[in-house]
Amino acid sequence: MDAQTASTLVIEAHGLVKRYGDVTALAGVSAEVQRGEIFGILGPNGAGKTTLVEILEGLTRPTEGTARVLGVEVTQDPVAVKARIGVQLQAASYHQFLTLREILELFGSFYPQRIPAMDLLERVHLAERAGARIGTLSGGMKQRFSIVAALVNDPELVFFDEPTAGLDPDARLDLWEIVREVRDAGATVVLTTHYMEEAQALCDRVAFMNAGRMVALDTPAGLIRSLHAPYRVMATSATPLSEAGVRALPGAAEVEVALGADGHIVRLRAQDAPAVTAALTALADREGVRLVDLAVQPASLEDVFMNVTGRKLSG
């Protein structure tokens, strides 16, 4: 690796193994995170996400392997790493008798470099609640506060652990925008989540973890393109298309023909959606069938996870 490449890497993890007695939580995980990206880590409970992140944060020592964060070997100088990173936990506990401003000022006092408390509260639209206590905030406000609590030291690298867990859709969208703003302000973001749509919307690259291993790593689009047939095509007609004709369409896979409430339905997967839909339309013309509806939907990260692991993320 040349010096220029090394300077763009915020995280370099190689062969990380973590065992707890007879249980292997990590089984040889390697990954690199580029400066300025939002890097997502997805996987079900027990996949090893938390263990991996705790090693990178300097909270847990690996049984085997190495991890460099911001150019520092974590196990050799975890204090230096912690001074330059921010960590937002899914379940954080704050002093119940301090105001939001006082909590941020307290946290900032632990670092040689800090951002003024009111500047942080302004970033997440909580300046008017600076004198409030944490117990008076709504769930969405608490999550926004937990994000800026991780930014008090103006970190170069921020870890967000399930930042939108338990929030309603509007609050989740607000948090997505804040995460983007953190990245746009110059920080690199590592995001753990079990929401596929969240990773697809936010992340530059996504790593899938399962049973202590990193089983896939690419951009969201790259992961989806890795599927044999990454598009779903569904056509509805008043009269049926011949099943043999549909199954013979070039590039069609996983063909299903059924009768539904809205008419006769054809579902299939395709690698080349424009070519398959053109062939499907031509078949309908030849058979004198009028298509009532024709829809194309790209595959999701959930489809990729299912293809790679044989299970749903929530399963």
QUIVENHU-V938763 format. One record per residue. PSI is psi in degrees with one decimal (* if undefined). NEAR is the number of other C-alpha atoms within 8 Angstrom. D_LAST is the distance of its C-alpha to the last C-alpha in Angstrom with 2 decimals. Layout:
PSI,NEAR,D_LAST ; PSI,NEAR,D_LAST
This chain:
128.2,4,38.97 ; 169.4,5,41.80 ; -36.6,6,42.62 ; -42.4,6,41.66 ; -44.2,8,38.13 ; -36.5,8,37.75 ; -20.8,8,38.95 ; -6.5,8,36.17 ; 123.7,13,33.41 ; -33.6,15,32.15 ; 133.2,14,29.67 ; 106.2,12,30.19 ; 131.8,13,27.78 ; 119.0,11,28.53 ; 38.9,11,27.00 ; 126.0,16,25.41 ; 136.7,14,24.47 ; 121.6,13,23.74 ; 140.9,10,23.93 ; 93.5,7,24.00 ; -122.6,5,25.94 ; -3.1,5,24.09 ; 127.9,6,20.76 ; 107.7,11,20.35 ; -34.6,14,18.47 ; 136.7,15,19.76 ; 61.0,11,20.93 ; 54.6,11,23.45 ; 130.7,13,22.25 ; 139.5,10,24.83 ; 156.2,8,25.01 ; 139.2,9,27.73 ; 128.0,10,27.74 ; 148.6,10,30.66 ; 132.6,9,32.87 ; 2.6,9,32.28 ; 161.7,12,28.77 ; 114.5,13,25.55 ; 119.5,13,23.10 ; 141.3,14,19.39 ; 115.9,13,16.91 ; 146.4,15,13.23 ; 160.3,13,10.28 ; 172.0,11,7.53 ; 136.0,5,9.44 ; 4.7,9,11.58 ; -20.9,12,11.83 ; 3.7,15,15.51 ; -51.6,13,16.00 ; -42.0,6,18.05 ; -44.6,11,20.04 ; -48.1,9,20.95 ; -38.8,9,22.09 ; -33.0,10,24.03 ; -44.6,13,25.88 ; -29.7,12,26.81 ; -5.3,13,27.98 ; 17.5,13,30.16 ; -22.9,8,28.55 ; 140.1,8,27.43 ; 136.0,8,29.31 ; 152.3,10,27.64 ; -38.6,8,28.50 ; 161.8,8,29.34 ; 174.7,11,29.65 ; 152.8,10,31.12 ; 122.6,14,30.19 ; 129.4,13,32.72 ; 121.4,12,32.22 ; 36.4,8,34.99 ; 2.0,9,37.04 ; 132.7,10,36.92 ; 114.9,11,35.59 ; -43.5,14,33.28 ; -22.9,8,34.10 ; -32.7,6,37.81 ; 67.3,9,38.11 ; -28.6,12,35.10 ; -41.1,7,37.51 ; -37.6,8,38.57 ; -47.2,14,35.00 ; -28.1,10,34.17 ; -19.5,9,37.31 ; 1.2,11,36.08 ; 163.4,13,32.42 ; 145.5,15,30.78 ; 121.7,9,27.63 ; 121.2,14,25.82 ; 149.5,10,23.49 ; -41.4,9,20.74 ; 94.6,4,22.61 ; 148.0,7,26.29 ; 127.0,4,29.25 ; 158.2,6,32.63 ; 123.5,7,36.07 ; -16.1,7,36.48 ; 8.5,5,40.23 ; 150.2,10,40.45 ; 168.2,11,40.36 ; -42.7,12,38.02 ; -42.2,12,40.98 ; -37.1,8,41.82 ; -46.3,11,38.32 ; -38.1,11,38.32 ; -37.9,10,41.89 ; -49.6,8,41.03 ; -41.4,10,38.14 ; -28.2,12,40.41 ; -13.1,8,43.11 ; -7.0,6,41.05 ; 147.8,9,41.37 ; -25.1,6,44.50 ; 131.2,7,43.15 ; 158.0,10,41.76 ; 136.8,11,41.38 ; 140.8,8,43.26 ; -42.7,10,41.18 ; -33.1,9,42.40 ; -40.2,8,41.54 ; -45.2,12,37.93 ; -35.2,14,37.78 ; -37.5,9,39.37 ; -28.9,8,36.60 ; 22.2,11,34.00 ; 41.9,7,36.48 ; 13.4,11,36.93 ; -35.7,9,40.57 ; -12.1,6,41.79 ; 18.7,7,39.63 ; -33.1,11,41.01 ; 4.0,8,42.80 ; 160.0,9,39.91 ; 156.3,11,37.90 ; -32.9,12,34.14 ; -14.4,5,33.70 ; -2.2,6,35.26 ; 151.5,10,32.72 ; 170.4,6,30.00 ; -42.4,7,26.37 ; -40.1,9,26.85 ; -40.4,9,30.13 ; -40.5,10,28.70 ; -40.0,11,26.12 ; -40.4,10,29.00 ; -39.2,11,31.11 ; -29.4,11,28.56 ; -48.7,11,28.64 ; -24.2,12,32.44 ; -24.1,10,32.57 ; -3.1,11,30.97 ; 7.1,12,33.74 ; -30.4,16,36.81 ; 16.2,15,37.89 ; 59.4,10,37.52 ; 153.1,12,34.96 ; -25.1,10,34.72 ; 131.0,12,31.01 ; 133.6,15,28.54 ; 121.2,13,25.07 ; 121.5,14,22.96 ; 106.2,10,19.94 ; 58.2,11,17.67 ; -19.9,12,20.97 ; 13.4,9,19.84 ; 129.1,6,17.27 ; 3.3,4,18.31 ; 154.4,9,20.98 ; 166.2,6,22.02 ; -41.0,6,22.17 ; -42.8,6,25.81 ; -35.2,10,25.43 ; -43.6,10,22.59 ; -38.8,8,24.96 ; -43.4,8,27.71 ; -36.7,12,25.73 ; -43.5,10,24.90 ; -37.6,8,28.65 ; -40.9,9,29.46 ; -42.3,9,27.21 ; -40.9,9,29.04 ; -35.8,8,32.33 ; -45.3,10,31.64 ; -43.9,13,31.18 ; -24.0,7,34.20 ; -4.6,6,36.27 ; -5.3,8,35.94 ; 153.8,13,33.03 ; 141.7,14,30.22 ; 131.0,15,26.76 ; 122.1,12,23.66 ; 121.2,12,20.69 ; 135.4,12,17.32 ; 158.0,14,14.79 ; 9.4,10,11.22 ; 110.4,7,12.99 ; -41.5,11,13.42 ; -29.1,8,16.58 ; -46.1,10,17.98 ; -40.5,13,17.89 ; -34.8,9,19.34 ; -33.2,6,22.04 ; -35.1,9,23.06 ; 139.6,14,22.58 ; -38.0,10,25.17 ; 154.5,12,22.91 ; 134.7,14,19.25 ; 130.3,13,17.85 ; 131.1,12,14.36 ; 142.3,16,13.59 ; 128.2,13,11.51 ; 42.1,9,12.81 ; 5.6,15,15.92 ; 151.0,12,16.95 ; 108.5,11,17.54 ; -12.0,10,16.47 ; 147.1,9,17.86 ; 120.7,10,20.40 ; -179.1,10,22.39 ; 157.6,10,23.26 ; -43.4,13,20.80 ; -39.4,7,23.28 ; -40.3,8,23.63 ; -42.7,13,19.96 ; -39.8,13,19.98 ; -20.5,8,23.30 ; -16.5,8,21.98 ; 147.3,9,20.27 ; -40.0,7,22.67 ; 87.8,10,22.70 ; 5.1,13,21.49 ; 140.9,13,22.93 ; 134.2,13,22.20 ; 131.7,15,25.50 ; 129.2,12,26.10 ; 139.5,12,29.62 ; 135.5,13,31.03 ; 156.0,14,34.52 ; -35.0,10,36.89 ; 155.9,8,37.74 ; 145.2,8,35.58 ; 152.3,11,35.55 ; 130.4,6,36.13 ; -38.3,7,32.92 ; -39.3,6,34.81 ; -40.1,9,35.89 ; -44.2,12,32.43 ; -22.9,9,31.06 ; -2.4,7,34.08 ; 131.5,10,33.45 ; 128.0,6,33.58 ; -0.4,8,30.27 ; 140.8,14,28.20 ; 157.4,9,24.98 ; 50.8,7,22.42 ; 133.2,11,25.05 ; 133.6,7,24.47 ; 126.6,9,27.50 ; 164.3,7,27.35 ; 121.6,7,29.45 ; -178.7,7,28.07 ; -29.2,4,29.70 ; 1.8,5,31.12 ; -162.9,10,32.39 ; 129.1,14,31.55 ; 135.8,13,28.42 ; 126.6,12,27.71 ; 137.5,12,24.38 ; 167.8,12,24.17 ; 153.5,13,23.07 ; 147.2,15,25.72 ; -41.1,10,26.60 ; 91.1,9,29.76 ; -45.3,10,29.16 ; -41.0,6,32.85 ; -42.0,7,34.16 ; -41.1,13,31.89 ; -35.7,9,32.58 ; -42.2,8,36.28 ; -37.2,10,36.24 ; -42.5,10,34.44 ; -41.7,9,37.06 ; -39.0,8,39.84 ; -44.3,10,38.62 ; -41.0,12,38.68 ; -43.7,9,42.22 ; -35.6,7,43.41 ; 1.5,7,42.16 ; 30.8,6,43.47 ; 129.3,12,40.09 ; 123.1,9,39.62 ; 124.3,11,36.22 ; -34.3,8,35.43 ; 143.2,8,32.47 ; 120.3,9,31.01 ; 142.7,7,28.03 ; 128.7,9,26.44 ; 125.7,7,23.17 ; 153.0,7,22.06 ; 163.4,10,18.62 ; 172.2,9,16.30 ; -28.0,12,14.61 ; -40.6,9,11.25 ; -41.1,9,13.05 ; -45.6,13,14.23 ; -42.3,13,11.05 ; -40.4,11,9.84 ; -38.1,9,13.41 ; -39.5,8,13.69 ; -17.0,9,10.74 ; 13.9,7,9.92 ; 157.8,8,6.18 ; 155.0,9,4.88 ; -38.0,10,5.45 ; -4.7,5,3.79 ; *,5,0.00
